[in-house]
Amino acid sequence: QRQLVESGGGLVQTGGSLRLSCATSGRLFDVYNMAWFRRAPGEQRELVASARRAGAPTYADSVRGRFTISRETAKNTVYLQMNTLKAEDTAVYYCAADEYGNGRYDAWGQGSQVTVSS
């Protein structure tokens, strides 16, 4: 089973930037769709960004223009670059893999806490 290991969370001030990394076991190229989700306290899990093997990435309205998802196949790693962070971006962030493009995310990272202080 594919393993996902996240890194890069932390505490940042409003307006700052962070980059999350998600390293995958096996070949990233084989994964149809990689995504980042987040869950804020008391809220439901939200799909933040996704990147398929081909085609343009997609973003939630709340982060479009501020966040960038990218797949670096040579390193088997997916990134989420987060700029102009807001207090409402505070959440635990999870990367996830939809191996076959069937909408099922079968592998998940351990979660990374991102805290944006105002």
DOLUMZA-934689 format. One record per atom (N, C-alpha, C): residue number from 0; residue in three letters; atom name; z, y, x. Coordinates in steps of 0.05 Angstrom, whole numbers, plus 5000, padded with zeros to 4 digits. Layout:
BEGIN
    nr   rest   atom     zz     yy     xx
   NUM    ALA     CA      Z      Y      X
...
//
This chain:
BEGIN
    nr   rest   atom     zz     yy     xx
     0    GLN      N   5000   4976   5017
     0    GLN     CA   5000   5000   5000
     0    GLN      C   5000   5025   5018
     1    ARG      N   4985   5045   5009
     1    ARG     CA   4982   5069   5024
     1    ARG      C   5009   5084   5025
     2    GLN      N   5016   5094   5049
     2    GLN     CA   5040   5110   5053
     2    GLN      C   5032   5139   5058
     3    LEU      N   5048   5157   5046
     3    LEU     CA   5044   5186   5050
     3    LEU      C   5069   5198   5060
     4    VAL      N   5067   5213   5082
     4    VAL     CA   5091   5225   5094
     4    VAL      C   5086   5255   5096
     5    GLU      N   5104   5270   5084
     5    GLU     CA   5101   5299   5082
     5    GLU      C   5118   5313   5104
     6    SER      N   5109   5337   5111
     6    SER     CA   5125   5354   5128
     6    SER      C   5118   5383   5123
     7    GLY      N   5135   5401   5132
     7    GLY     CA   5128   5430   5131
     7    GLY      C   5142   5447   5110
     8    GLY      N   5160   5435   5094
     8    GLY     CA   5174   5452   5074
     8    GLY      C   5195   5469   5088
     9    GLY      N   5207   5486   5072
     9    GLY     CA   5228   5503   5084
     9    GLY      C   5234   5527   5066
    10    LEU      N   5248   5546   5079
    10    LEU     CA   5256   5571   5066
    10    LEU      C   5239   5594   5076
    11    VAL      N   5229   5610   5058
    11    VAL     CA   5212   5633   5066
    11    VAL      C   5218   5656   5047
    12    GLN      N   5213   5680   5056
    12    GLN     CA   5217   5704   5039
    12    GLN      C   5192   5708   5022
    13    THR      N   5196   5722   5000
    13    THR     CA   5174   5730   4983
    13    THR      C   5152   5743   4999
    14    GLY      N   5128   5735   4994
    14    GLY     CA   5105   5745   5008
    14    GLY      C   5097   5730   5033
    15    GLY      N   5115   5712   5041
    15    GLY     CA   5110   5696   5065
    15    GLY      C   5091   5673   5060
    16    SER      N   5088   5656   5081
    16    SER     CA   5070   5634   5081
    16    SER      C   5083   5609   5091
    17    LEU      N   5074   5586   5082
    17    LEU     CA   5082   5560   5092
    17    LEU      C   5058   5541   5090
    18    ARG      N   5058   5521   5107
    18    ARG     CA   5037   5501   5105
    18    ARG      C   5051   5473   5103
    19    LEU      N   5043   5459   5082
    19    LEU     CA   5053   5432   5079
    19    LEU      C   5032   5412   5090
    20    SER      N   5041   5391   5102
    20    SER     CA   5024   5370   5112
    20    SER      C   5030   5343   5099
    21    CYS      N   5010   5327   5095
    21    CYS     CA   5014   5300   5083
    21    CYS      C   4997   5281   5099
    22    ALA      N   5010   5265   5116
    22    ALA     CA   4996   5246   5132
    22    ALA      C   4994   5219   5117
    23    THR      N   4970   5207   5117
    23    THR     CA   4966   5183   5102
    23    THR      C   4963   5159   5122
    24    SER      N   4973   5136   5113
    24    SER     CA   4967   5111   5128
    24    SER      C   4938   5103   5120
    25    GLY      N   4924   5090   5137
    25    GLY     CA   4897   5083   5131
    25    GLY      C   4878   5107   5132
    26    ARG      N   4854   5103   5124
    26    ARG     CA   4834   5124   5126
    26    ARG      C   4835   5143   5102
    27    LEU      N   4838   5168   5107
    27    LEU     CA   4838   5188   5086
    27    LEU      C   4811   5188   5072
    28    PHE      N   4789   5182   5087
    28    PHE     CA   4762   5183   5076
    28    PHE      C   4760   5164   5052
    29    ASP      N   4776   5143   5052
    29    ASP     CA   4774   5123   5031
    29    ASP      C   4787   5132   5005
    30    VAL      N   4803   5153   5006
    30    VAL     CA   4817   5162   4982
    30    VAL      C   4799   5181   4966
    31    TYR      N   4795   5174   4941
    31    TYR     CA   4777   5191   4924
    31    TYR      C   4788   5219   4920
    32    ASN      N   4814   5220   4913
    32    ASN     CA   4825   5246   4906
    32    ASN      C   4853   5249   4917
    33    MET      N   4859   5270   4931
    33    MET     CA   4885   5277   4941
    33    MET      C   4895   5302   4926
    34    ALA      N   4920   5302   4920
    34    ALA     CA   4931   5324   4904
    34    ALA      C   4959   5332   4914
    35    TRP      N   4966   5356   4907
    35    TRP     CA   4993   5366   4911
    35    TRP      C   5004   5373   4883
    36    PHE      N   5028   5363   4878
    36    PHE     CA   5043   5369   4853
    36    PHE      C   5068   5384   4862
    37    ARG      N   5081   5396   4842
    37    ARG     CA   5108   5408   4847
    37    ARG      C   5125   5405   4822
    38    ARG      N   5151   5405   4827
    38    ARG     CA   5170   5404   4805
    38    ARG      C   5192   5424   4811
    39    ALA      N   5194   5444   4794
    39    ALA     CA   5216   5464   4797
    39    ALA      C   5240   5454   4781
    40    PRO      N   5264   5463   4787
    40    PRO     CA   5288   5455   4772
    40    PRO      C   5285   5460   4742
    41    GLY      N   5289   5440   4727
    41    GLY     CA   5288   5443   4698
    41    GLY      C   5260   5444   4686
    42    GLU      N   5240   5440   4703
    42    GLU     CA   5212   5442   4694
    42    GLU      C   5198   5415   4697
    43    GLN      N   5176   5412   4683
    43    GLN     CA   5160   5388   4686
    43    GLN      C   5143   5389   4711
    44    ARG      N   5135   5366   4720
    44    ARG     CA   5117   5365   4744
    44    ARG      C   5091   5379   4738
    45    GLU      N   5081   5394   4757
    45    GLU     CA   5056   5410   4754
    45    GLU      C   5036   5402   4776
    46    LEU      N   5011   5399   4768
    46    LEU     CA   4990   5394   4787
    46    LEU      C   4983   5421   4799
    47    VAL      N   4985   5424   4825
    47    VAL     CA   4981   5449   4839
    47    VAL      C   4952   5451   4849
    48    ALA      N   4943   5430   4862
    48    ALA     CA   4916   5431   4874
    48    ALA      C   4907   5402   4879
    49    SER      N   4881   5399   4878
    49    SER     CA   4870   5372   4884
    49    SER      C   4844   5375   4899
    50    ALA      N   4838   5355   4916
    50    ALA     CA   4813   5356   4932
    50    ALA      C   4801   5328   4931
    51    ARG      N   4778   5325   4920
    51    ARG     CA   4764   5300   4919
    51    ARG      C   4749   5296   4946
    52    ARG      N   4739   5272   4949
    52    ARG     CA   4725   5265   4974
    52    ARG      C   4701   5284   4977
    53    ALA      N   4689   5291   4955
    53    ALA     CA   4666   5310   4956
    53    ALA      C   4669   5330   4933
    54    GLY      N   4659   5353   4937
    54    GLY     CA   4661   5374   4916
    54    GLY      C   4682   5394   4921
    55    ALA      N   4683   5414   4905
    55    ALA     CA   4702   5436   4909
    55    ALA      C   4730   5428   4900
    56    PRO      N   4750   5438   4914
    56    PRO     CA   4778   5433   4905
    56    PRO      C   4784   5448   4879
    57    THR      N   4805   5439   4865
    57    THR     CA   4813   5453   4841
    57    THR      C   4842   5462   4844
    58    TYR      N   4849   5483   4829
    58    TYR     CA   4876   5495   4832
    58    TYR      C   4887   5502   4804
    59    ALA      N   4913   5502   4802
    59    ALA     CA   4926   5513   4779
    59    ALA      C   4922   5543   4779
    60    ASP      N   4921   5554   4755
    60    ASP     CA   4918   5583   4752
    60    ASP      C   4939   5598   4767
    61    SER      N   4963   5587   4767
    61    SER     CA   4986   5601   4779
    61    SER      C   4984   5604   4810
    62    VAL      N   4967   5588   4823
    62    VAL     CA   4966   5589   4852
    62    VAL      C   4938   5596   4862
    63    ARG      N   4918   5597   4844
    63    ARG     CA   4891   5602   4853
    63    ARG      C   4889   5629   4868
    64    GLY      N   4876   5628   4891
    64    GLY     CA   4874   5653   4907
    64    GLY      C   4896   5656   4927
    65    ARG      N   4917   5640   4924
    65    ARG     CA   4940   5641   4943
    65    ARG      C   4943   5616   4959
    66    PHE      N   4937   5593   4947
    66    PHE     CA   4940   5567   4959
    66    PHE      C   4913   5555   4966
    67    THR      N   4912   5540   4988
    67    THR     CA   4888   5526   4996
    67    THR      C   4894   5497   5003
    68    ILE      N   4880   5478   4990
    68    ILE     CA   4883   5450   4997
    68    ILE      C   4860   5442   5015
    69    SER      N   4866   5426   5035
    69    SER     CA   4844   5417   5053
    69    SER      C   4850   5389   5062
    70    ARG      N   4828   5375   5067
    70    ARG     CA   4829   5347   5077
    70    ARG      C   4818   5347   5105
    71    GLU      N   4834   5338   5124
    71    GLU     CA   4824   5335   5152
    71    GLU      C   4822   5305   5158
    72    THR      N   4798   5295   5154
    72    THR     CA   4793   5266   5155
    72    THR      C   4800   5255   5183
    73    ALA      N   4793   5270   5204
    73    ALA     CA   4797   5260   5231
    73    ALA      C   4827   5255   5236
    74    LYS      N   4845   5269   5223
    74    LYS     CA   4873   5266   5227
    74    LYS      C   4886   5251   5204
    75    ASN      N   4870   5243   5184
    75    ASN     CA   4881   5229   5161
    75    ASN      C   4904   5245   5148
    76    THR      N   4900   5271   5146
    76    THR     CA   4921   5289   5136
    76    THR      C   4909   5308   5116
    77    VAL      N   4925   5314   5096
    77    VAL     CA   4918   5334   5076
    77    VAL      C   4938   5357   5079
    78    TYR      N   4928   5381   5076
    78    TYR     CA   4945   5405   5079
    78    TYR      C   4946   5421   5053
    79    LEU      N   4968   5436   5050
    79    LEU     CA   4969   5456   5029
    79    LEU      C   4979   5482   5042
    80    GLN      N   4960   5500   5046
    80    GLN     CA   4967   5526   5057
    80    GLN      C   4976   5544   5034
    81    MET      N   5000   5555   5036
    81    MET     CA   5011   5571   5015
    81    MET      C   5016   5599   5025
    82    ASN      N   5002   5619   5015
    82    ASN     CA   5005   5647   5023
    82    ASN      C   5015   5663   5000
    83    THR      N   5025   5687   5007
    83    THR     CA   5036   5706   4987
    83    THR      C   5055   5692   4968
    84    LEU      N   5074   5678   4979
    84    LEU     CA   5092   5662   4963
    84    LEU      C   5110   5679   4945
    85    LYS      N   5115   5668   4921
    85    LYS     CA   5132   5682   4902
    85    LYS      C   5157   5665   4896
    86    ALA      N   5177   5677   4885
    86    ALA     CA   5201   5662   4878
    86    ALA      C   5195   5639   4859
    87    GLU      N   5176   5643   4842
    87    GLU     CA   5169   5622   4822
    87    GLU      C   5154   5598   4835
    88    ASP      N   5147   5600   4860
    88    ASP     CA   5136   5578   4875
    88    ASP      C   5157   5559   4885
    89    THR      N   5182   5566   4882
    89    THR     CA   5204   5549   4891
    89    THR      C   5204   5523   4876
    90    ALA      N   5203   5501   4890
    90    ALA     CA   5200   5474   4878
    90    ALA      C   5201   5453   4900
    91    VAL      N   5202   5428   4891
    91    VAL     CA   5197   5406   4909
    91    VAL      C   5168   5399   4906
    92    TYR      N   5154   5398   4928
    92    TYR     CA   5125   5392   4928
    92    TYR      C   5120   5363   4937
    93    TYR      N   5101   5350   4923
    93    TYR     CA   5094   5323   4929
    93    TYR      C   5064   5320   4933
    94    CYS      N   5056   5306   4953
    94    CYS     CA   5028   5298   4955
    94    CYS      C   5024   5271   4942
    95    ALA      N   5000   5266   4933
    95    ALA     CA   4994   5241   4918
    95    ALA      C   4965   5233   4922
    96    ALA      N   4960   5207   4921
    96    ALA     CA   4934   5197   4925
    96    ALA      C   4924   5181   4901
    97    ASP      N   4900   5189   4892
    97    ASP     CA   4885   5174   4871
    97    ASP      C   4863   5159   4886
    98    GLU      N   4869   5135   4893
    98    GLU     CA   4851   5120   4912
    98    GLU      C   4823   5116   4901
    99    TYR      N   4821   5110   4875
    99    TYR     CA   4795   5101   4864
    99    TYR      C   4783   5120   4844
   100    GLY      N   4795   5143   4840
   100    GLY     CA   4784   5163   4822
   100    GLY      C   4788   5156   4792
   101    ASN      N   4808   5140   4786
   101    ASN     CA   4814   5133   4758
   101    ASN      C   4836   5150   4746
   102    GLY      N   4844   5170   4759
   102    GLY     CA   4865   5188   4748
   102    GLY      C   4893   5178   4753
   103    ARG      N   4896   5155   4766
   103    ARG     CA   4923   5145   4772
   103    ARG      C   4930   5151   4800
   104    TYR      N   4953   5164   4803
   104    TYR     CA   4963   5170   4830
   104    TYR      C   4982   5148   4837
   105    ASP      N   4973   5130   4854
   105    ASP     CA   4988   5106   4861
   105    ASP      C   5006   5109   4885
   106    ALA      N   5001   5129   4901
   106    ALA     CA   5018   5133   4925
   106    ALA      C   5028   5162   4925
   107    TRP      N   5053   5165   4932
   107    TRP     CA   5066   5191   4932
   107    TRP      C   5081   5196   4958
   108    GLY      N   5082   5221   4966
   108    GLY     CA   5099   5229   4988
   108    GLY      C   5128   5231   4979
   109    GLN      N   5145   5235   4999
   109    GLN     CA   5174   5235   4994
   109    GLN      C   5184   5261   4981
   110    GLY      N   5167   5282   4981
   110    GLY     CA   5175   5308   4970
   110    GLY      C   5185   5327   4992
   111    SER      N   5177   5352   4989
   111    SER     CA   5184   5373   5008
   111    SER      C   5195   5397   4993
   112    GLN      N   5219   5405   5000
   112    GLN     CA   5231   5428   4986
   112    GLN      C   5219   5454   4997
   113    VAL      N   5209   5471   4979
   113    VAL     CA   5200   5498   4986
   113    VAL      C   5217   5517   4971
   114    THR      N   5230   5535   4985
   114    THR     CA   5247   5555   4972
   114    THR      C   5238   5582   4981
   115    VAL      N   5232   5599   4961
   115    VAL     CA   5222   5626   4966
   115    VAL      C   5244   5645   4957
   116    SER      N   5255   5660   4976
   116    SER     CA   5277   5679   4969
   116    SER      C   5266   5706   4964
   117    SER      N   5277   5719   4944
   117    SER     CA   5268   5746   4936
   117    SER      C   5286   5768   4949
//
